[in-house]
């Protein structure tokens, strides 16, 4: 007997603020972004009708080992291109939550995915779905103005990392906005 399972593909993308003068977001490597998969409802063992995973608990996946048939799905991280996948998920409904997000990236909303067997389908051993997550970035615009609200040119400006005291961005005001992403 082969247990029918689900395969979850995660596709992650991050907004790029084209008007930014400085960015602290690494758009080339998204591998620091992690997700947790939890049961959105009780996940039932098809073999005996028992509850495999209670609603709200971390998901499990089939291992293929008769002595230890299931293992907990720990936090999964996308690769540098924003892709990850988990297979062997028992049929049921799951919540996919972004749990690790680098600074400057606003966490995406959680999504619900469901794996169900199509009626009369006796050939499909694994149902596959993709959850796409898009993150916005924090955006800060700086401008130097005088008391009358007129933009000032020639002022030396800088952004300092509060934790380290290090100057992470500096510029001379030129009468236009200075945009920082992340």
Secondary structure, 3 states (H helix, E strand, C coil): CCCCEEEEEEEEEECCCCCCCEECCCCCCCCCCEEEEEECCCEECCCCCCEEECCCCECEEECCCCCCCEEECCCEECCCCCEEEEEEEECEEEEEEEEECCCCEECCCCEEEEECCCCCCCCCCEEEEEEEEEEEECEEEECCECCCCCECEEEEEEEECCCCCCEEEEEEEECCCEEEEC
